[in-house]
Amino acid sequence: MLAAVDAPPILDHGAADFEGPAIVSAAGAGPMRLLTQGEWQLFARPEGSSAATGTPFAQFNVNGRAITADLEPGTGRVHVPFSLAEVFDNYVLERWSTASSQRRLSSRQLEAFYRVKRVIPRNVQLVARRALVRWQDLPDFPRWPYDDSVSRLLRFYVHCAALASGRTSLSFRWFWPGRSRAALILTHDVESAAGLRGAVRVADAEEERGLRSSFNIVARLYPIDWGIINELQARGFEIGVHGIFHDRSMFSSRQQFEAQQPALRQAVEDFAASGFRSPATHRVLDWLPELPVAYDCSVPHSDPYEPQPGGCCSPWPYMIDDLVELPYTLPQDHTLFTLLGHRSPELWLRQVDRLERAHGLAQCLSHPDPGYLGNERRFGIYQEFLDSMAERESLWKALPRDVAAWWRARDAGASPAGGHAWARCDLQSGEVTFEPPAAD
């Protein structure tokens, strides 16, 4: 099946140089397969024939045979042996998981755990989580803590478009406002009444450094102190919804998902919320667009340590129908400090470096509760991280709702609030680089 301009949508909106390049994909009709190019893994339905019709410029391996992408001489047509858009969707919608061999708990095991969770002492829960981490083990894909698969896919698309147009530099709508090289958002999941009280101290530390964040509240787990909610909002912080109950129930069945929507809509209204994160990041990707919010932030970039391991592999936000997905791209504080025993923000800082090089979104997910940032040592580590972020002038530091609004407008090809700037991507010696907008 031939499809012209079959592109990942991140550069497919509002970029004049990408309108109608002669890229032709030839997706097969069979099952999804694993394609590899070195360490890069793609999940696609490759075409049946592997014969090149032009000059090959990229080669992929599937089931021991080679298939190529090539440039047809004289026509300028670039032929790709799979659908670029399908590969993108397979990443960000986690469809690759159907071919994954990583161990994970079954639905029945998860349901059994949540039935008895409240009567299990906290220290016993942590022993069980560490045992689960050892049992699940680190998968080959997605790589943790950072997987560059979607970034490589985008650069491959630029490579194809440059060859098709006969140019080495193409313009596109820059990822972020102005000349920001990347974006940063701070998000917190509040899992107890003590955590809600602790949110004020976390907010104080952020505000002292000129930062703001969002706090996601569970609607029916603990008493809501509306004085704290109102104070945080008056100080410029955002309130989101962290589910109705802190368990897997909303995504345990379609019946439960639909049954909890009225309560979720009420919570969104009560909190004046724009965003949602599912408890323990449980999710069914196909259902997320039905949430009564503007954005979701339940999908990890790469997280093998959650009860539902997975990852979208994207350093950028993306659309799921009309919903903006803001992937969390830094390891959770619980993973980093409790499960893995890190004693510094070093891994977080390295991850931000990676994301800035990719011009992506750095989203830090932490908890103000006892045992998390409520622990003095861990709160001190978080403050070290905040100090470093406050000093980075290259980052757009925004609330999640503002990033979601920006990305929605950018995706639609509209001019977001504050305007947009044109940047360029360059192809030199087979390598693609993204260059921020020039200074005024």
Beta strands, then each sheet from edge to edge (+ up, - down):
strand 1: 2-4
strand 2: 23-26
strand 3: 33-37
strand 4: 40-44
strand 5: 55-62
strand 6: 65-71
strand 7: 78-80
strand 8: 169-173
strand 9: 182-190
strand 10: 214-217
strand 11: 238-241
strand 12: 275-276
strand 13: 295-296
strand 14: 318-320
strand 15: 323-325
strand 16: 361-366
strand 17: 395-397
strand 18: 422-428
strand 19: 431-435
sheet 1: 1+ 2- 7- 6+ 5-
sheet 2: 3+ 4-
sheet 3: 8+ 18- 19+
sheet 4: 11+ 10+ 9+ 16+
sheet 5: 11+ 10+ 9+ 17+
sheet 6: 12+ 13+ 15+ 14-
end
